[in-house]
Amino acid sequence: MEVAIEYVHTAFRHDCTKEDIQHAVLNWLYDDLWDEETDKHLLIGFDRNGNTLEIMYNVVDDQKMKVFHAMPCRNIYLPLIDQRRSNARFNR
C-alpha cells in the first residue's frame, strides 16, 4: 500500500528533497510512535544515495502522513535501528 505524503515547509529546512523523503519512507529501517501526546512518529530510512534520514511525521489517516522534519540521521537515533531489528517478529 502506498502512503500519500503531505509536507510542511519545515521538512525542507535541512535541504532534504521530496524525492529523498519519499525514498526513505519506502525504504524505512525504523518507524514507530515517538511521542503519543503529540502523535509524533519517528522514521529512519535510506535516501536515494543510501544515506540514513530521520523523518518526523504525524498520521493524517490510514493512507496519509504529514512530514514536518527531515534531516540526515543523527548518531543518537542509529541504535534504534538495531533495537528494532532485534525486536522484530520477522526478518526483513
Contacts in CASP RR format, 6 or more apart in sequence:
PFRMAT RR
TARGET T0000
AUTHOR 0000-0000-0000
METHOD contacts of the structure
MODEL  1
MEVAIEYVHTAFRHDCTKEDIQHAVLNWLYDDLWDEETDKHLLIGFDRNG
NTLEIMYNVVDDQKMKVFHAMPCRNIYLPLIDQRRSNARFNR
1 63 0 8 1.000
2 63 0 8 1.000
3 25 0 8 1.000
3 63 0 8 1.000
3 64 0 8 1.000
3 65 0 8 1.000
4 63 0 8 1.000
4 64 0 8 1.000
4 65 0 8 1.000
5 18 0 8 1.000
5 21 0 8 1.000
5 22 0 8 1.000
5 25 0 8 1.000
5 64 0 8 1.000
5 65 0 8 1.000
5 66 0 8 1.000
5 67 0 8 1.000
6 60 0 8 1.000
6 64 0 8 1.000
6 65 0 8 1.000
6 66 0 8 1.000
6 67 0 8 1.000
7 18 0 8 1.000
7 21 0 8 1.000
7 66 0 8 1.000
7 67 0 8 1.000
8 66 0 8 1.000
8 67 0 8 1.000
8 68 0 8 1.000
10 68 0 8 1.000
10 69 0 8 1.000
11 21 0 8 1.000
11 55 0 8 1.000
11 67 0 8 1.000
11 68 0 8 1.000
11 69 0 8 1.000
11 70 0 8 1.000
12 70 0 8 1.000
13 69 0 8 1.000
13 71 0 8 1.000
14 70 0 8 1.000
14 71 0 8 1.000
14 72 0 8 1.000
16 47 0 8 1.000
16 53 0 8 1.000
16 70 0 8 1.000
16 71 0 8 1.000
19 48 0 8 1.000
20 47 0 8 1.000
20 48 0 8 1.000
20 49 0 8 1.000
20 53 0 8 1.000
20 70 0 8 1.000
21 47 0 8 1.000
21 53 0 8 1.000
21 55 0 8 1.000
21 67 0 8 1.000
21 70 0 8 1.000
23 46 0 8 1.000
23 47 0 8 1.000
23 48 0 8 1.000
24 43 0 8 1.000
24 44 0 8 1.000
24 45 0 8 1.000
24 46 0 8 1.000
24 47 0 8 1.000
24 52 0 8 1.000
24 53 0 8 1.000
24 55 0 8 1.000
24 70 0 8 1.000
25 43 0 8 1.000
25 45 0 8 1.000
25 55 0 8 1.000
25 65 0 8 1.000
27 45 0 8 1.000
27 46 0 8 1.000
28 43 0 8 1.000
28 44 0 8 1.000
28 45 0 8 1.000
29 44 0 8 1.000
29 45 0 8 1.000
29 46 0 8 1.000
29 52 0 8 1.000
29 81 0 8 1.000
29 84 0 8 1.000
29 85 0 8 1.000
30 42 0 8 1.000
30 43 0 8 1.000
30 44 0 8 1.000
30 45 0 8 1.000
30 77 0 8 1.000
30 80 0 8 1.000
30 81 0 8 1.000
30 84 0 8 1.000
31 41 0 8 1.000
31 42 0 8 1.000
31 43 0 8 1.000
31 44 0 8 1.000
32 41 0 8 1.000
32 42 0 8 1.000
32 80 0 8 1.000
32 84 0 8 1.000
33 39 0 8 1.000
33 40 0 8 1.000
33 41 0 8 1.000
34 40 0 8 1.000
34 41 0 8 1.000
34 42 0 8 1.000
34 56 0 8 1.000
38 58 0 8 1.000
39 58 0 8 1.000
39 59 0 8 1.000
40 56 0 8 1.000
40 57 0 8 1.000
40 58 0 8 1.000
41 56 0 8 1.000
41 57 0 8 1.000
41 58 0 8 1.000
41 59 0 8 1.000
41 65 0 8 1.000
42 54 0 8 1.000
42 55 0 8 1.000
42 56 0 8 1.000
42 77 0 8 1.000
42 80 0 8 1.000
43 54 0 8 1.000
43 55 0 8 1.000
43 56 0 8 1.000
43 57 0 8 1.000
44 52 0 8 1.000
44 53 0 8 1.000
44 54 0 8 1.000
44 55 0 8 1.000
44 73 0 8 1.000
44 77 0 8 1.000
44 78 0 8 1.000
44 80 0 8 1.000
44 81 0 8 1.000
45 52 0 8 1.000
45 53 0 8 1.000
45 55 0 8 1.000
45 73 0 8 1.000
46 52 0 8 1.000
46 53 0 8 1.000
47 53 0 8 1.000
51 72 0 8 1.000
51 73 0 8 1.000
52 72 0 8 1.000
52 73 0 8 1.000
52 78 0 8 1.000
52 81 0 8 1.000
53 70 0 8 1.000
53 71 0 8 1.000
53 72 0 8 1.000
53 73 0 8 1.000
54 69 0 8 1.000
54 70 0 8 1.000
54 71 0 8 1.000
54 72 0 8 1.000
54 73 0 8 1.000
54 74 0 8 1.000
54 77 0 8 1.000
55 67 0 8 1.000
55 69 0 8 1.000
55 70 0 8 1.000
56 67 0 8 1.000
56 68 0 8 1.000
56 69 0 8 1.000
56 70 0 8 1.000
57 65 0 8 1.000
57 66 0 8 1.000
57 67 0 8 1.000
57 68 0 8 1.000
57 69 0 8 1.000
58 65 0 8 1.000
58 66 0 8 1.000
58 68 0 8 1.000
59 65 0 8 1.000
59 66 0 8 1.000
60 66 0 8 1.000
END
